[in-house]
Structure formats: structure tokens, C-alpha cells
Amino acid sequence: MSFQAYIDNIKTKTGKSPEDFKKLAEEKGFLEKGALVKTVKATEITNWLKEEFGLGHGHAMAIFATFKGKTE
């Protein structure tokens, strides 16, 4: 599955775009001014995405990748 397919599936499942998730992550303290907080581990973010949005591990990692700047 391509990266874009992951993002498209996430949007279909949750109704949220990567930008929406970035805003939510800032509210949770995972991002600051759009950048990952250095002390935050990927597991913290993926666990949050799995628990709150029902994402699988691969989909949660795709959102995490967008936090690190991946766009394709």
C-alpha cells in the first residue's frame, strides 16, 4: 500500500486529514509549533492514535510520519 493510500484510508475512516491530526497532537503536547517535541516517543503517538481513533499500527505510523515531515 502506498503512503497516499494510507492517508486516504485514514481520512475515510476518521474524517480527519494529517493537518487535523497535527492540530490535535499540538493540543495533546506531542507537537510544538508544528514540530515533534523531542521527549515524545513514537509509541506515545501511535498508542494515542490507536486508542482514540481506532487506527492500526501501520496507519498510526503513517500519521506519525507526517509529523516528521513525510508528504509522499
Beta strands, then each sheet from edge to edge (+ up, - down):
strand 1: 31-32
strand 2: 35-36
sheet 1: 1+ 2-
end
